[in-house]
Every structure is written in structure tokens, then in C-alpha cells.
Amino acid sequence: AQTVTQSQPEMSVQEAETVTLSCTYDTSESDYYLFWYKQPPSRQMILVIRQEAYKQQNATENRFSVNFQKAAKSFSLKISDSQLGDAAMYFCAYRGGWTGNQFYFGTGTSLTVIP
Amino acid sequence: GAGVSQTPSNKVTEKGKYVELRCDPISGHTALYWYRQSLGQGPEFLIYFQGTGAADDSGLPNDRFFAVRPEGSVSTLKIQRTERGDSAVYLCASSPQSQATGELFFGEGSRLTVL
């Protein structure tokens, strides 16, 4: 099975600053999809950003962007101009192109935003 | 409905009891997933439905766990003879189609506590 690793259990950032959350994954597939999900205390997982592996261009959604390094199997999330509402658990997830039924999640990174 | 709805939000039960957790997906979503999230961990895949049938139940930990989706909409996760190790948040998610490249839409989860 594919594995997703988030090596930073906790991160903190000053409000308005930039923070990068790390994610690596292991797969033998060439076609797949990567996601970052945010989970606030309400428990509901919310999609932050998505990247298709066949696209070389890094995905961007407003203040959120990714650094996708396919050869290195790395998928980091950069949050610019951090806001208090960004505080949450962030999960990196992998979905295979051919075995797309399952999403594989990392163990998460707890982000604290300091006012 | 507007989003994925899960009931109950919280369930406390005694060891050995039977529990049912309900998921009402977004209207029109044919794919439905159950995940289990233990404290400090990422979501762990349990089962996936496409329509009424369980397309992949490889994540169910043992035969005490069972899930149904009789009419292709609402799903019920059933746990028999509950054990303390079953305590976790059970997340339901839906998706518009199978093998989709898009994201999963999650509910807020049902927190199960087995005493």
C-alpha cells in the first residue's frame, strides 16, 4: 500500500508570516493525485489544494501553494500571510490513478498561528 | 442535503454493546467512504461504496464491522460487540463519481467512545 509521511507533528507561525508543511509519499504508480486537507476542531475535513501528478506546474489557491517534486516524491504546502483561521490540523493525502478508491492520509501536522 | 451529515455526533457505549453510525451523503454523490480516525492519527480507510454495493471493504478490521447502503444513498456503519479499541472518530465522505480525480467531501464525524 502507498504510504504518506508527515514528519512535522507540530508547527507554529506568526500571523502574516509564511510557513511550509512537509509531506513525502511512496508509490510505484505514475498517475496519481495529491491533496492537502485542513481539519479544524469541528472535525470536518476541508480540501485546501489538489495536485495532479501529470501536471508539472505547482497548484496555487490564493494564499496556499504547493511545491510538488515528483522525482523526490515530495509534496509540501506553503501558507503565505498566515491568518488566525489557518490554525488546524493539516493532512496530506494520496489517491492513486488506477487504485483511486482509497485515499491514504499522513498522520497530520498541527499548525498554530501566533497573533 | 448541502453537506455530508453524520449522526450521532457523539456516542458513548459500553464494551460489548452494538452500535450503528449513520451517514447521509451529498445528494447525487454515488461514491461513499467510511474512515476511522484515532487520536493523533490520520484517517484510516475502512470501506468504499459505489452505489449500493461495497466496492472495497478491505479496510474493515474484522468481522465485527459491517456497513450497508441499501438504496445507494444513506449508509450505516455497524459495529458488533464493541471493544475499547474501537474508540475513535468515524468519518464519512462522499464523492460525485467513482475513480474521480476530485476530492472527497467529509462530514464532521461521529466520535465513538467505548467504556
Interface residues (C-beta under 8 A of the other chain):
Chain A: V4 Q6 Y33 F35 Y37 S42 R43 Q44 M45 I46 L47 R50 E52 F91 A93 G100 N101 Q102 F103 Y104 F105 G106 T107 G108
Chain B: Y33 G40 Q41 G42 P43 E44 F45 Y48 A55 D56 G59 V89 L91 A93 S98 Q99 A100 T101 G102 E103 L104 F106 G107 E108 G109 R111
